[in-house]
Amino acid sequence: MRSNYLFTSESVSEGHPDKVADQISDAIVDLFLSKDPEARIACETLTTTQLVVLAGEIRCKGVYENGAWAEGAQEEIERTVRNTVKRIGYEQDGFHWESFRFENNLHGQSAHIAQGVDASGNKDEGAGDQGIMFGYAADDTPDLMPATLYYSHKILERMAADRHSGAAPFLEPDAKSQVTLRYEGSKPVAATAIVVSTQHGKGYDEGDKEAELHAYVKKVVADILPAELLSETVYHINPTGSFEIGGPDGDAGLTGRKIIVDTYGGAAPHGGGAFSGKDPTKVDRSAAYITRYLAKNIVAAGLAQRVTIQLAYAIGVSKPLSLYVDTHGTGTVGDDKIEQAIQGIEKLGGLTPRGIRTHLGLNKPIYERTAAYGHFGRQAEGDFFPWEKTDLVDDLKAALA
């Protein structure tokens, strides 16, 4: 295991076109779950110049049943989409929450998928798809996340907060960040490079206004990163020059194109499935959440400094096909012992889709909040997402005693 190296992660803001799409898709998930906790949603979003398109498969009591829309349902969907874009802050000629064209192409869920997923008779609820999901935790930060991604997210969160409050009125919604850290002894010791590209108001690409923008970004970075990490930092701020045209007007956005930003910034494997737009019967989402939960609790319990966990599922089958734990040589007990401990903890419900949803309480409208600045390692509205809790520590220790 290497202990000295450079590593980089990136983040994108809530106004990035792909993130706009993710937030719209998850706003639809929340809308449906608020009406029917057992709703089935697979909502994809396309955003481009003055256009938002929804597509996918749904089933929801009081919204879409037996192949028909409930009265007023489509209008409520459009209102939800427009309010999401308004919250992000798009009021530009090329993309305005009030005037973009809107298409709703959502339709009923396939009966052949439903028969595999739904519980019936002696059959437990099955996984909503096949696939592999990974979770990760490391002791880089208090939230047990890779430091490169943690700081990348925090820079953009701060910039968005300043934009919304009016503290930085020259900022527009679209932005990206990237942080490169030098590690020694597997601990970050220096930020060698910081990249921030942000959409801006007119004139902030030259002269005094450009200098004001650059000074603002450096101040944000200084507020976010510990001072001891910034002694040798090279900054790249809007390195292409002008960035006035941005968001869906500058580049089309699609749900699910920022899966590394959503997870661990490249520090861990990814199974390939996106999260946003999917109800929690889809193991792409729920199993990724439970693997993060397990990984975080393992590190929080002092069983490892760093851990990667994999689960695998088959569509329509309730029990996972495999569980894999890798503590990367940092474990205090054998990886196989941790696997056995996890499998023996009854409250996890055998890591079936329903067991995961029940233990983490996932059948709630909590997902739009996840769709920008990462699904892991952060608080939402003053409370941890349920998969960020460390309430399994005692169970793990007891199982390994």
C-alpha positions as CSV (number, residue, x, y, z in Angstrom):
1,M,0.0,0.0,0.0
2,R,1.5,3.3,-1.1
3,S,1.9,5.9,1.7
4,N,3.4,8.9,-0.3
5,Y,1.6,10.1,-3.4
6,L,-0.5,12.9,-5.0
7,F,-4.3,12.4,-5.3
8,T,-7.0,14.5,-6.9
9,S,-10.8,14.7,-6.6
10,E,-13.3,17.0,-8.2
11,S,-16.7,18.4,-7.4
12,V,-19.4,20.3,-9.3
13,S,-21.9,22.8,-8.0
14,E,-25.7,22.6,-7.8
15,G,-25.8,24.7,-10.9
16,H,-23.7,22.3,-13.1
17,P,-26.0,21.0,-15.8
18,D,-25.7,17.4,-14.8
19,K,-26.4,18.3,-11.2
20,V,-29.5,20.3,-12.2
21,A,-30.7,17.1,-13.9
22,D,-29.9,15.1,-10.8
23,Q,-31.8,17.5,-8.5
24,I,-34.8,17.5,-10.7
25,S,-34.9,13.7,-10.8
26,D,-34.6,13.5,-7.1
27,A,-37.3,16.2,-6.6
28,I,-39.6,13.9,-8.5
29,V,-38.6,11.0,-6.3
30,D,-39.4,13.0,-3.2
31,L,-42.7,14.2,-4.7
32,F,-43.9,10.6,-5.3
33,L,-42.6,9.2,-2.0
34,S,-44.4,12.0,-0.1
35,K,-47.6,10.6,-1.6
36,D,-46.8,6.9,-1.6
37,P,-43.9,5.5,0.4
38,E,-44.0,2.4,-1.7
39,A,-43.8,4.3,-5.0
40,R,-41.6,3.0,-7.8
41,I,-39.6,5.7,-9.6
42,A,-36.9,5.7,-12.2
43,C,-36.8,9.3,-13.5
44,E,-34.2,10.5,-15.9
45,T,-33.8,14.2,-16.8
46,L,-32.3,16.0,-19.7
47,T,-31.5,19.7,-19.5
48,T,-30.3,22.0,-22.3
49,T,-31.0,25.5,-23.6
50,Q,-34.5,26.5,-22.4
51,L,-35.6,22.9,-22.2
52,V,-36.2,20.2,-19.5
53,V,-37.3,16.7,-20.5
54,L,-38.3,13.9,-18.1
55,A,-38.4,10.2,-19.0
56,G,-38.7,7.0,-17.1
57,E,-40.9,4.5,-15.4
58,I,-43.2,5.1,-12.4
59,R,-45.9,3.7,-10.2
60,C,-47.4,5.8,-7.5
61,K,-50.8,5.8,-5.7
62,G,-52.6,9.0,-6.2
63,V,-50.3,10.1,-9.0
64,Y,-50.1,7.4,-11.7
65,E,-52.1,4.2,-11.4
66,N,-53.4,1.7,-13.9
67,G,-51.9,3.5,-16.8
68,A,-53.5,6.9,-16.1
69,W,-52.5,10.2,-14.4
70,A,-54.4,11.5,-11.5
71,E,-56.1,14.8,-11.9
72,G,-53.6,17.7,-11.5
73,A,-50.6,15.3,-11.2
74,Q,-48.8,16.4,-14.3
75,E,-49.2,20.0,-13.4
76,E,-47.8,19.3,-9.9
77,I,-44.8,17.6,-11.6
78,E,-44.1,20.6,-13.8
79,R,-44.4,22.9,-10.8
80,T,-41.9,20.8,-8.9
81,V,-39.4,20.9,-11.7
82,R,-39.7,24.6,-12.1
83,N,-39.4,25.3,-8.4
84,T,-36.2,23.1,-8.3
85,V,-34.6,25.2,-11.0
86,K,-35.7,28.4,-9.3
87,R,-34.2,27.3,-6.0
88,I,-30.8,26.6,-7.8
89,G,-31.0,30.2,-9.2
90,Y,-31.4,30.0,-13.0
91,E,-32.9,33.2,-14.3
92,Q,-30.9,33.6,-17.5
93,D,-31.9,34.1,-21.1
94,G,-30.6,30.7,-22.0
95,F,-32.2,28.9,-19.1
96,H,-34.9,30.4,-16.9
97,W,-37.0,28.6,-14.4
98,E,-40.2,30.3,-15.5
99,S,-39.9,30.1,-19.3
100,F,-38.1,26.9,-20.3
101,R,-40.0,24.4,-22.4
102,F,-41.0,21.3,-20.4
103,E,-41.7,17.7,-21.5
104,N,-43.0,14.9,-19.3
105,N,-42.4,11.5,-20.8
106,L,-42.8,9.5,-17.6
107,H,-44.9,6.3,-18.0
108,G,-45.9,3.2,-16.1
109,Q,-43.4,0.7,-14.7
110,S,-42.9,-2.5,-16.7
111,A,-45.0,-5.3,-15.3
112,H,-42.1,-7.7,-15.9
113,I,-39.9,-5.7,-13.6
114,A,-42.6,-5.3,-11.1
115,Q,-43.2,-9.0,-10.8
116,G,-39.6,-9.6,-9.8
117,V,-39.3,-6.7,-7.4
118,D,-42.6,-6.8,-5.5
119,A,-43.2,-9.1,-2.6
120,S,-45.9,-11.7,-3.1
121,G,-47.0,-14.9,-1.3
122,N,-43.9,-16.4,0.2
123,K,-41.6,-14.3,-2.0
124,D,-39.7,-11.5,-0.3
125,E,-39.2,-8.2,-2.1
126,G,-36.4,-8.6,-4.7
127,A,-33.7,-6.3,-5.8
128,G,-34.8,-3.7,-8.4
129,D,-31.8,-4.6,-10.6
130,Q,-28.7,-6.7,-10.8
131,G,-25.4,-5.0,-10.0
132,I,-22.5,-4.3,-7.7
133,M,-22.3,-1.5,-5.2
134,F,-19.4,-0.2,-3.2
135,G,-19.0,1.7,0.1
136,Y,-15.9,3.4,1.5
137,A,-14.7,5.3,4.5
138,A,-11.3,6.6,5.6
139,D,-10.0,8.5,8.6
140,D,-8.8,11.5,6.4
141,T,-11.5,13.8,7.8
142,P,-14.0,13.9,10.8
143,D,-16.7,12.8,8.4
144,L,-14.5,9.8,7.4
145,M,-14.3,10.8,3.7
146,P,-11.4,11.3,1.3
147,A,-10.0,14.7,2.0
148,T,-9.6,15.6,-1.6
149,L,-13.3,15.2,-2.3
150,Y,-14.3,16.7,1.1
151,Y,-12.5,20.0,0.4
152,S,-13.7,20.1,-3.2
153,H,-17.3,19.9,-2.1
154,K,-16.9,22.4,0.8
155,I,-15.4,25.0,-1.6
156,L,-18.4,24.9,-3.9
157,E,-20.9,24.7,-1.0
158,R,-19.5,27.9,0.4
159,M,-19.6,29.7,-2.9
160,A,-23.2,28.7,-3.5
161,A,-24.1,29.9,0.0
162,D,-22.4,33.3,-0.7
163,R,-24.2,33.5,-4.1
164,H,-27.6,32.8,-2.5
165,S,-27.0,35.3,0.4
166,G,-25.8,38.0,-1.9
167,A,-22.3,38.1,-0.4
168,A,-20.9,37.2,-3.8
169,P,-23.3,38.7,-6.4
170,F,-20.9,38.2,-9.2
171,L,-21.2,34.4,-9.0
172,E,-23.6,32.5,-11.3
173,P,-24.9,28.9,-10.5
174,D,-22.5,26.8,-12.6
175,A,-19.1,25.9,-11.0
176,K,-16.5,23.1,-10.7
177,S,-13.7,22.6,-8.3
178,Q,-10.7,20.2,-8.0
179,V,-8.3,19.6,-5.2
180,T,-4.9,17.8,-5.4
181,L,-3.3,16.8,-2.1
182,R,0.1,15.4,-1.4
183,Y,0.0,12.5,1.1
184,E,2.9,11.4,3.3
185,G,2.4,8.4,5.5
186,S,-1.2,8.1,4.0
187,K,-2.1,11.5,5.5
188,P,-2.6,14.7,3.6
189,V,0.2,17.2,4.2
190,A,-0.1,19.8,1.4
191,A,-2.6,21.0,-1.3
192,T,-0.4,21.2,-4.4
193,A,-3.1,22.4,-6.7
194,I,-6.6,24.0,-6.5
195,V,-8.8,24.4,-9.6
196,V,-12.0,26.5,-9.5
197,S,-14.0,27.3,-12.6
198,T,-17.1,29.4,-11.8
199,Q,-19.7,31.0,-14.0
200,H,-19.7,34.8,-13.4
201,G,-21.4,38.0,-14.2
202,K,-20.4,40.3,-17.1
203,G,-16.9,41.8,-16.9
204,Y,-15.5,39.5,-14.3
205,D,-13.0,38.0,-16.8
206,E,-10.6,41.0,-17.0
207,G,-9.1,43.8,-15.0
208,D,-10.1,44.7,-11.5
209,K,-13.3,42.6,-11.5
210,E,-11.3,39.5,-12.5
211,A,-8.9,40.3,-9.7
212,E,-11.8,40.6,-7.3
213,L,-13.1,37.2,-8.4
214,H,-9.7,35.5,-8.0
215,A,-9.2,37.1,-4.5
216,Y,-12.7,35.9,-3.5
217,V,-12.0,32.3,-4.5
218,K,-8.6,32.2,-2.7
219,K,-10.3,33.6,0.4
220,V,-12.9,30.8,0.2
221,V,-10.2,28.2,-0.1
222,A,-8.3,29.7,2.8
223,D,-11.5,29.5,4.9
224,I,-12.1,25.8,4.0
225,L,-8.6,24.2,4.0
226,P,-6.3,24.2,7.0
227,A,-3.6,26.8,6.6
228,E,-0.8,24.2,6.9
229,L,-2.0,22.6,3.7
230,L,-1.7,25.8,1.6
231,S,2.0,26.5,1.8
232,E,2.8,25.3,-1.7
233,T,-0.5,25.6,-3.5
234,V,-0.8,26.5,-7.2
235,Y,-4.2,28.0,-8.1
236,H,-6.0,27.7,-11.4
237,I,-9.1,30.0,-11.3
238,N,-11.2,30.1,-14.4
239,P,-8.2,28.9,-16.4
240,T,-10.1,29.1,-19.8
241,G,-10.8,32.8,-19.3
242,S,-14.4,33.9,-19.6
243,F,-17.2,31.7,-18.1
244,E,-20.4,33.8,-18.6
245,I,-22.3,31.1,-20.5
246,G,-22.9,28.2,-18.3
247,G,-25.4,25.7,-16.9
248,P,-27.8,23.9,-19.3
249,D,-27.4,26.7,-21.8
250,G,-23.6,26.1,-22.0
251,D,-23.7,22.3,-21.9
252,A,-26.5,19.7,-21.8
253,G,-27.1,18.0,-18.5
254,L,-28.2,14.4,-17.8
255,T,-29.1,12.5,-14.7
256,G,-26.4,10.2,-13.4
257,R,-23.3,11.6,-15.1
258,K,-21.5,12.6,-11.9
259,I,-21.3,9.3,-10.1
260,I,-17.7,9.8,-8.9
261,V,-18.5,13.3,-7.6
262,D,-21.5,11.7,-5.8
263,T,-19.5,9.1,-4.1
264,Y,-15.8,9.1,-3.1
265,G,-14.0,11.2,-5.7
266,G,-12.1,8.2,-7.2
267,A,-10.7,7.0,-3.9
268,A,-12.9,3.8,-4.1
269,P,-14.3,1.6,-6.8
270,H,-17.8,2.4,-8.2
271,G,-20.3,-0.2,-9.4
272,G,-21.4,2.0,-12.2
273,G,-25.0,2.7,-11.2
274,A,-26.2,6.3,-10.5
275,F,-28.4,7.2,-7.5
276,S,-30.6,10.2,-8.5
277,G,-34.0,9.6,-9.8
278,K,-34.3,6.1,-8.3
279,D,-36.6,5.0,-5.4
280,P,-34.9,3.0,-2.7
281,T,-36.0,-0.4,-4.0
282,K,-33.3,0.2,-6.6
283,V,-30.1,-1.3,-5.0
284,D,-28.0,1.0,-7.1
285,R,-29.1,3.6,-4.5
286,S,-30.0,1.7,-1.3
287,A,-27.1,-0.8,-1.3
288,A,-24.6,2.0,-2.0
289,Y,-26.0,3.7,1.1
290,I,-25.8,0.7,3.3
291,T,-22.2,-0.1,2.2
292,R,-21.2,3.5,3.1
293,Y,-23.0,3.0,6.4
294,L,-21.1,-0.2,7.1
295,A,-17.8,1.2,6.0
296,K,-18.2,4.4,8.2
297,N,-19.1,2.3,11.2
298,I,-16.2,0.0,10.8
299,V,-13.8,3.0,10.7
300,A,-15.6,4.7,13.6
301,A,-15.3,1.5,15.6
302,G,-11.6,1.6,15.3
303,L,-11.5,-1.7,13.3
304,A,-9.7,-0.1,10.3
305,Q,-8.3,3.3,9.1
306,R,-9.7,2.7,5.6
307,V,-12.2,0.2,4.3
308,T,-13.9,-0.7,1.0
309,I,-17.1,-2.8,1.0
310,Q,-18.8,-4.5,-2.0
311,L,-22.3,-6.0,-2.2
312,A,-23.8,-7.7,-5.3
313,Y,-27.4,-8.4,-6.2
314,A,-29.5,-10.1,-8.9
315,I,-32.8,-8.6,-10.1
316,G,-35.8,-10.1,-8.3
317,V,-33.6,-11.9,-5.7
318,S,-33.8,-10.6,-2.1
319,K,-30.5,-11.8,-0.6
320,P,-27.2,-10.3,-1.7
321,L,-25.0,-12.6,-3.8
322,S,-21.8,-11.6,-2.1
323,L,-20.3,-9.4,0.6
324,Y,-16.7,-8.3,0.4
325,V,-14.7,-6.3,3.0
326,D,-11.2,-4.9,2.3
327,T,-9.5,-2.9,5.0
328,H,-6.4,-2.3,2.8
329,G,-4.0,-3.7,5.4
330,T,-5.2,-1.3,8.1
331,G,-7.6,-3.6,9.9
332,T,-7.3,-4.6,13.5
333,V,-9.0,-7.9,12.9
334,G,-9.2,-10.1,9.8
335,D,-11.4,-8.8,6.9
336,D,-13.2,-12.2,6.9
337,K,-14.1,-11.7,10.6
338,I,-15.7,-8.4,9.8
339,E,-17.7,-10.0,7.0
340,Q,-19.0,-12.6,9.4
341,A,-19.8,-10.0,12.0
342,I,-21.8,-7.9,9.5
343,Q,-23.8,-11.0,8.3
344,G,-24.6,-11.9,12.0
345,I,-26.1,-8.5,12.9
346,E,-29.8,-9.2,12.9
347,K,-31.0,-5.6,12.7
348,L,-29.5,-5.3,9.2
349,G,-32.2,-7.7,7.9
350,G,-29.8,-9.8,5.9
351,L,-28.9,-6.8,3.7
352,T,-32.0,-7.5,1.6
353,P,-33.5,-4.5,-0.2
354,R,-36.4,-4.3,2.3
355,G,-34.0,-4.9,5.2
356,I,-31.9,-2.0,4.1
357,R,-34.8,0.3,3.5
358,T,-36.3,-0.6,6.9
359,H,-33.0,-0.2,8.9
360,L,-32.1,3.1,7.3
361,G,-35.6,4.5,6.9
362,L,-35.3,5.2,3.2
363,N,-39.0,5.4,2.2
364,K,-39.1,9.1,2.9
365,P,-38.8,12.2,0.7
366,I,-35.1,12.9,1.6
367,Y,-33.4,12.7,-1.8
368,E,-33.3,16.1,-3.4
369,R,-31.0,17.2,-0.6
370,T,-28.5,14.4,-1.6
371,A,-28.3,15.4,-5.2
372,A,-25.6,18.1,-4.9
373,Y,-22.2,18.2,-3.0
374,G,-22.1,14.4,-2.5
375,H,-24.3,11.7,-1.0
376,F,-21.8,10.9,1.7
377,G,-19.9,12.6,4.5
378,R,-22.1,15.6,5.1
379,Q,-25.1,16.8,7.1
380,A,-28.4,17.8,5.6
381,E,-30.6,20.4,7.2
382,G,-28.8,20.0,10.6
383,D,-29.2,16.2,10.7
384,F,-27.1,13.4,9.3
385,F,-28.5,11.3,6.4
386,P,-29.3,8.0,8.0
387,W,-26.5,6.2,6.3
388,E,-24.1,8.6,7.9
389,K,-24.9,7.6,11.5
390,T,-22.5,5.6,13.5
391,D,-25.0,3.7,15.5
392,L,-23.7,0.2,14.5
393,V,-20.4,0.6,16.3
394,D,-21.4,-1.3,19.4
395,D,-23.0,-4.1,17.4
396,L,-19.8,-4.6,15.4
397,K,-17.7,-4.6,18.5
398,A,-20.0,-7.1,20.2
399,A,-20.0,-9.4,17.2
400,L,-16.2,-9.4,17.1
401,A,-15.7,-9.8,20.9
